[in-house]
Amino acid sequence: MDTRSTLKPTLEDYILEMETRPPDSGQVNEKDVWAQLHQKEADLLLAAELGKALLEKNEELTKQHEKLVDDYSTKVEHHNYRDLNYS
């Protein structure tokens, strides 16, 4: 995540964090179990944050889409009304 600001992390920040994390080696020893558990918990939190960010982005895009549809419908209605009055 972007540590340069205290703003809410963006979807891109979450994706970057996931992509830059070192891969799991697949080898398990007793000392690594706690580290793996900690990593799994961090992964779960990151997945939850990513899911929330995706939902928020979806809501934002849905609102934008609804506004565009409404604006377009209004323009079409005005255009049709104008054409009827000039016919």
DSSP file (Angstrom, degrees, kcal/mol; ACC not computed):
  #  RESIDUE AA STRUCTURE BP1 BP2  ACC     N-H-->O    O-->H-N    N-H-->O    O-->H-N    TCO  KAPPA ALPHA  PHI   PSI    X-CA   Y-CA   Z-CA
    1    1 A M              0   0    0      0, 0.0     2,-0.6     0, 0.0    13,-0.0   0.000 360.0 360.0 360.0 157.0    0.0    0.0    0.0
    2    2 A D    >   -     0   0    0      1,-0.2     3,-0.5     8,-0.1     5,-0.1  -0.551 360.0-177.9 -72.5 112.8    1.0    3.6   -0.6
    3    3 A T  T 3   +     0   0    0     -2,-0.6    -1,-0.2     1,-0.2     3,-0.0   0.441  67.2  83.8 -90.7   0.1    2.8    4.7    2.6
    4    4 A R  T 3  S+     0   0    0      2,-0.0     2,-0.3     3,-0.0    -1,-0.2   0.682  97.7  28.8 -77.0 -16.8    3.4    8.2    1.3
    5    5 A S    <   -     0   0    0     -3,-0.5    -1,-0.0     2,-0.1     0, 0.0  -0.915  67.8-131.1-139.4 166.1   -0.1    9.3    2.3
    6    6 A T        +     0   0    0     -2,-0.3    -3,-0.1     2,-0.0    -1,-0.0   0.240  68.6 122.9 -99.3  12.2   -2.7    8.6    5.0
    7    7 A L  S    S-     0   0    0      1,-0.1    -2,-0.1    -5,-0.1     3,-0.1  -0.288  78.6 -81.8 -69.9 159.7   -5.4    8.4    2.4
    8    8 A K        -     0   0    0      1,-0.1    -1,-0.1    -2,-0.0    -2,-0.0  -0.389  56.4-103.7 -60.3 133.5   -7.5    5.3    2.1
    9    9 A P        -     0   0    0      0, 0.0     2,-0.1     0, 0.0    -1,-0.1  -0.282  36.2-131.1 -61.6 145.5   -5.7    2.7    0.0
   10   10 A T     >  -     0   0    0      1,-0.1     4,-1.7    -3,-0.1     3,-0.2  -0.439  23.9-104.2 -91.2 169.4   -6.9    2.3   -3.6
   11   11 A L  H  > S+     0   0    0      1,-0.2     4,-2.2     2,-0.2     5,-0.2   0.884 124.0  55.3 -58.1 -39.5   -7.7   -0.9   -5.4
   12   12 A E  H  > S+     0   0    0      1,-0.2     4,-2.6     2,-0.2    -1,-0.2   0.854 102.6  56.2 -63.8 -35.0   -4.4   -0.6   -7.2
   13   13 A D  H  > S+     0   0    0     -3,-0.2     4,-2.3     2,-0.2    -1,-0.2   0.919 108.3  47.3 -61.9 -44.2   -2.6   -0.4   -3.9
   14   14 A Y  H  X S+     0   0    0     -4,-1.7     4,-2.1     2,-0.2    -2,-0.2   0.919 112.9  48.2 -64.1 -43.5   -4.1   -3.8   -2.8
   15   15 A I  H  X S+     0   0    0     -4,-2.2     4,-2.6     1,-0.2    -2,-0.2   0.921 111.0  50.7 -64.2 -43.4   -3.3   -5.4   -6.1
   16   16 A L  H  X S+     0   0    0     -4,-2.6     4,-2.1     1,-0.2    -1,-0.2   0.907 108.8  52.1 -60.4 -42.3    0.3   -4.1   -6.0
   17   17 A E  H  X S+     0   0    0     -4,-2.3     4,-0.6     1,-0.2    -1,-0.2   0.906 111.9  46.0 -61.3 -41.5    0.7   -5.4   -2.4
   18   18 A M  H >< S+     0   0    0     -4,-2.1     3,-0.6     1,-0.2    -2,-0.2   0.904 113.9  48.2 -67.9 -40.5   -0.5   -8.9   -3.5
   19   19 A E  H 3< S+     0   0    0     -4,-2.6    -2,-0.2     1,-0.2    -1,-0.2   0.806 112.4  47.5 -71.7 -29.5    1.7   -8.9   -6.6
   20   20 A T  H 3< S+     0   0    0     -4,-2.1    -1,-0.2    -5,-0.2    -2,-0.2   0.483  84.8 109.7 -93.1  -2.4    4.9   -7.8   -4.8
   21   21 A R  S << S-     0   0    0     -4,-0.6    -3,-0.0    -3,-0.6    -4,-0.0  -0.502  80.1-104.3 -72.2 140.6    4.6  -10.3   -1.9
   22   22 A P        -     0   0    0      0, 0.0    -1,-0.1     0, 0.0    -2,-0.1  -0.359  41.6-106.4 -64.8 144.8    7.3  -13.1   -2.0
   23   23 A P        -     0   0    0      0, 0.0     2,-0.4     0, 0.0    -3,-0.0  -0.289  32.9-100.5 -71.1 157.0    5.9  -16.5   -3.1
   24   24 A D        -     0   0    0      1,-0.1    12,-0.0     2,-0.1     0, 0.0  -0.633  24.7-147.3 -75.5 129.4    5.3  -19.4   -0.7
   25   25 A S        -     0   0    0     -2,-0.4    -1,-0.1     2,-0.2     3,-0.1   0.707  25.0-132.0 -74.4 -19.3    8.2  -21.8   -1.0
   26   26 A G        +     0   0    0      1,-0.3     2,-0.4    -3,-0.0    -1,-0.1   0.289  68.7 119.8  85.9 -11.6    6.0  -24.8   -0.3
   27   27 A Q        -     0   0    0      5,-0.0     2,-0.5     2,-0.0    -1,-0.3  -0.739  47.4-160.4 -90.5 134.4    8.4  -26.2    2.3
   28   28 A V        +     0   0    0     -2,-0.4     2,-0.3    -3,-0.1     3,-0.0  -0.956  18.5 160.8-119.5 126.5    7.1  -26.5    5.8
   29   29 A N    >>  -     0   0    0     -2,-0.5     4,-1.1     1,-0.0     3,-0.7  -0.912  52.5-100.4-132.8 167.9    9.1  -26.8    9.0
   30   30 A E  H 3> S+     0   0    0     -2,-0.3     4,-0.6     1,-0.3     3,-0.5   0.844 120.5  51.4 -58.7 -37.6    8.1  -26.2   12.6
   31   31 A K  H 3> S+     0   0    0      1,-0.2     4,-0.7     2,-0.2     3,-0.3   0.839 109.4  51.4 -68.9 -31.6    9.6  -22.7   12.8
   32   32 A D  H <> S+     0   0    0     -3,-0.7     4,-3.2     1,-0.2     5,-0.2   0.660  89.0  80.8 -80.1 -14.9    7.8  -21.7    9.6
   33   33 A V  H  X S+     0   0    0     -4,-1.1     4,-2.6    -3,-0.5    -1,-0.2   0.926  95.7  44.3 -58.9 -45.8    4.4  -22.8   10.8
   34   34 A W  H  X S+     0   0    0     -4,-0.6     4,-2.5    -3,-0.3    -1,-0.2   0.890 114.0  50.2 -66.7 -38.0    3.8  -19.6   12.8
   35   35 A A  H  X S+     0   0    0     -4,-0.7     4,-2.4     2,-0.2    -2,-0.2   0.908 112.1  48.0 -65.3 -40.3    5.1  -17.5   10.0
   36   36 A Q  H  X S+     0   0    0     -4,-3.2     4,-2.8     2,-0.2    -2,-0.2   0.902 110.6  51.0 -66.6 -40.3    2.8  -19.2    7.6
   37   37 A L  H  X S+     0   0    0     -4,-2.6     4,-2.3    -5,-0.2    -2,-0.2   0.929 111.3  48.2 -61.1 -44.7   -0.1  -18.8   10.0
   38   38 A H  H  X S+     0   0    0     -4,-2.5     4,-2.3     1,-0.2    -2,-0.2   0.914 112.3  49.3 -61.2 -42.4    0.7  -15.1   10.2
   39   39 A Q  H  X S+     0   0    0     -4,-2.4     4,-2.8     1,-0.2    -2,-0.2   0.897 109.5  51.6 -65.2 -40.2    0.9  -14.9    6.4
   40   40 A K  H  X S+     0   0    0     -4,-2.8     4,-2.4     2,-0.2    -1,-0.2   0.898 110.2  49.1 -64.2 -39.9   -2.4  -16.6    6.0
   41   41 A E  H  X S+     0   0    0     -4,-2.3     4,-2.3     2,-0.2    -1,-0.2   0.912 112.0  48.5 -64.1 -41.8   -4.1  -14.2    8.4
   42   42 A A  H  X S+     0   0    0     -4,-2.3     4,-2.6     2,-0.2    -2,-0.2   0.902 110.9  51.3 -64.2 -40.4   -2.5  -11.3    6.5
   43   43 A D  H  X S+     0   0    0     -4,-2.8     4,-2.8     2,-0.2    -2,-0.2   0.903 109.1  50.9 -61.9 -41.6   -3.8  -12.8    3.2
   44   44 A L  H  X S+     0   0    0     -4,-2.4     4,-2.2     2,-0.2    -2,-0.2   0.920 112.0  46.2 -63.5 -44.3   -7.3  -13.1    4.7
   45   45 A L  H  X S+     0   0    0     -4,-2.3     4,-2.5     2,-0.2    -2,-0.2   0.907 113.3  49.6 -64.2 -41.4   -7.3   -9.5    5.8
   46   46 A L  H  X S+     0   0    0     -4,-2.6     4,-2.8     2,-0.2    -2,-0.2   0.907 110.2  50.7 -64.4 -41.4   -5.9   -8.4    2.4
   47   47 A A  H  X S+     0   0    0     -4,-2.8     4,-2.7     2,-0.2    -1,-0.2   0.897 110.8  49.4 -62.8 -40.2   -8.6  -10.4    0.6
   48   48 A A  H  X S+     0   0    0     -4,-2.2     4,-2.3     2,-0.2    -2,-0.2   0.918 112.8  46.6 -64.9 -43.1  -11.3   -8.9    2.7
   49   49 A E  H  X S+     0   0    0     -4,-2.5     4,-2.5     2,-0.2    -2,-0.2   0.898 113.0  49.7 -65.4 -40.4   -9.9   -5.4    2.1
   50   50 A L  H  X S+     0   0    0     -4,-2.8     4,-2.5     2,-0.2    -2,-0.2   0.920 110.5  50.2 -64.4 -43.7   -9.6   -6.1   -1.6
   51   51 A G  H  X S+     0   0    0     -4,-2.7     4,-2.3     2,-0.2    -2,-0.2   0.911 111.6  48.2 -60.2 -42.9  -13.2   -7.4   -1.7
   52   52 A K  H  X S+     0   0    0     -4,-2.3     4,-2.5     2,-0.2    -2,-0.2   0.913 111.1  50.4 -63.9 -43.0  -14.5   -4.3    0.0
   53   53 A A  H  X S+     0   0    0     -4,-2.5     4,-2.4     1,-0.2    -2,-0.2   0.892 110.3  50.4 -63.0 -39.0  -12.5   -2.1   -2.4
   54   54 A L  H  X S+     0   0    0     -4,-2.5     4,-2.6     2,-0.2    -2,-0.2   0.910 110.1  49.6 -65.3 -41.8  -14.0   -4.0   -5.3
   55   55 A L  H  X S+     0   0    0     -4,-2.3     4,-2.4     2,-0.2    -2,-0.2   0.914 111.5  48.9 -62.4 -42.6  -17.5   -3.6   -3.9
   56   56 A E  H  X S+     0   0    0     -4,-2.5     4,-2.3     2,-0.2    -2,-0.2   0.910 112.2  48.1 -64.1 -41.8  -17.0    0.2   -3.4
   57   57 A K  H  X S+     0   0    0     -4,-2.4     4,-2.7     2,-0.2    -2,-0.2   0.901 110.7  52.0 -64.9 -40.2  -15.6    0.6   -7.0
   58   58 A N  H  X S+     0   0    0     -4,-2.6     4,-2.6     2,-0.2    -2,-0.2   0.915 109.7  48.9 -62.0 -43.4  -18.6   -1.4   -8.3
   59   59 A E  H  X S+     0   0    0     -4,-2.4     4,-2.3     2,-0.2    -1,-0.2   0.911 111.6  49.8 -62.1 -42.3  -21.0    0.9   -6.5
   60   60 A E  H  X S+     0   0    0     -4,-2.3     4,-2.2     1,-0.2    -2,-0.2   0.931 113.0  45.8 -62.0 -46.2  -19.2    3.9   -7.8
   61   61 A L  H  X S+     0   0    0     -4,-2.7     4,-2.6     1,-0.2    -2,-0.2   0.873 110.8  53.7 -66.1 -36.9  -19.4    2.6  -11.4
   62   62 A T  H  X S+     0   0    0     -4,-2.6     4,-2.7     2,-0.2    -1,-0.2   0.918 109.4  48.1 -63.0 -43.6  -23.0    1.6  -11.0
   63   63 A K  H  X S+     0   0    0     -4,-2.3     4,-2.2     2,-0.2    -2,-0.2   0.910 112.2  49.3 -63.1 -42.2  -23.9    5.2   -9.9
   64   64 A Q  H  X S+     0   0    0     -4,-2.2     4,-2.4     2,-0.2    -2,-0.2   0.920 112.1  48.8 -62.4 -43.1  -22.0    6.6  -12.8
   65   65 A H  H  X S+     0   0    0     -4,-2.6     4,-2.7     1,-0.2    -2,-0.2   0.924 110.5  50.1 -62.9 -45.7  -23.7    4.3  -15.2
   66   66 A E  H  X S+     0   0    0     -4,-2.7     4,-2.4     1,-0.2    -1,-0.2   0.889 111.1  49.6 -61.1 -39.6  -27.2    5.1  -13.8
   67   67 A K  H  X S+     0   0    0     -4,-2.2     4,-2.9     2,-0.2    -1,-0.2   0.915 111.1  49.0 -66.2 -42.5  -26.4    8.9  -14.1
   68   68 A L  H  X S+     0   0    0     -4,-2.4     4,-2.7     2,-0.2    -2,-0.2   0.916 112.2  48.4 -63.0 -42.5  -25.3    8.4  -17.7
   69   69 A V  H  X S+     0   0    0     -4,-2.7     4,-2.7     2,-0.2    -2,-0.2   0.920 113.5  47.6 -62.8 -43.7  -28.4    6.4  -18.6
   70   70 A D  H  X S+     0   0    0     -4,-2.4     4,-2.3     2,-0.2    -2,-0.2   0.926 113.2  47.6 -63.4 -45.5  -30.6    9.1  -16.9
   71   71 A D  H  X S+     0   0    0     -4,-2.9     4,-2.2     2,-0.2    -2,-0.2   0.918 113.5  47.8 -61.5 -43.9  -28.8   11.9  -18.7
   72   72 A Y  H  X S+     0   0    0     -4,-2.7     4,-2.5     2,-0.2    -2,-0.2   0.916 111.0  50.9 -64.3 -43.5  -29.1   10.1  -22.1
   73   73 A S  H  X S+     0   0    0     -4,-2.7     4,-2.5     1,-0.2    -1,-0.2   0.902 109.8  50.7 -61.1 -41.4  -32.8    9.3  -21.5
   74   74 A T  H  X S+     0   0    0     -4,-2.3     4,-2.4     2,-0.2    -1,-0.2   0.917 110.7  48.5 -62.6 -43.8  -33.4   13.0  -20.7
   75   75 A K  H  X S+     0   0    0     -4,-2.2     4,-2.5     2,-0.2    -2,-0.2   0.906 111.6  49.3 -63.9 -41.5  -31.6   14.1  -23.9
   76   76 A V  H  X S+     0   0    0     -4,-2.5     4,-2.8     2,-0.2     5,-0.2   0.913 111.0  50.0 -64.3 -42.4  -33.6   11.6  -26.0
   77   77 A E  H  X S+     0   0    0     -4,-2.5     4,-2.6     2,-0.2    -2,-0.2   0.923 112.3  46.9 -62.1 -44.3  -36.9   12.8  -24.5
   78   78 A H  H  X S+     0   0    0     -4,-2.4     4,-2.5     2,-0.2    -2,-0.2   0.904 113.0  49.5 -63.9 -41.0  -36.0   16.4  -25.2
   79   79 A H  H  X S+     0   0    0     -4,-2.5     4,-2.4     2,-0.2    -2,-0.2   0.934 113.1  45.9 -63.7 -46.4  -35.0   15.6  -28.7
   80   80 A N  H  X S+     0   0    0     -4,-2.8     4,-2.2     2,-0.2    -2,-0.2   0.896 113.1  50.1 -64.4 -40.5  -38.2   13.6  -29.4
   81   81 A Y  H  X S+     0   0    0     -4,-2.6     4,-2.0    -5,-0.2    -2,-0.2   0.915 111.2  49.1 -63.3 -43.5  -40.3   16.4  -27.8
   82   82 A R  H  X S+     0   0    0     -4,-2.5     4,-1.6     1,-0.2    -2,-0.2   0.912 110.6  50.4 -62.5 -43.3  -38.6   19.0  -29.9
   83   83 A D  H  X S+     0   0    0     -4,-2.4     4,-0.7     1,-0.2    -1,-0.2   0.883 109.9  50.7 -63.4 -38.6  -39.1   16.9  -33.1
   84   84 A L  H  < S+     0   0    0     -4,-2.2     3,-0.4     1,-0.2    -1,-0.2   0.876 110.8  48.8 -66.8 -37.1  -42.8   16.5  -32.3
   85   85 A N  H  < S+     0   0    0     -4,-2.0    -1,-0.2     1,-0.2    -2,-0.2   0.772 114.0  45.4 -74.6 -25.7  -43.3   20.2  -31.8
   86   86 A Y  H  <        0   0    0     -4,-1.6    -1,-0.2     1,-0.2    -2,-0.2   0.487 360.0 360.0 -95.4  -4.2  -41.5   21.1  -35.0
   87   87 A S     <        0   0    0     -4,-0.7    -1,-0.2    -3,-0.4    -2,-0.1   0.485 360.0 360.0 -77.7 360.0  -43.3   18.5  -37.2
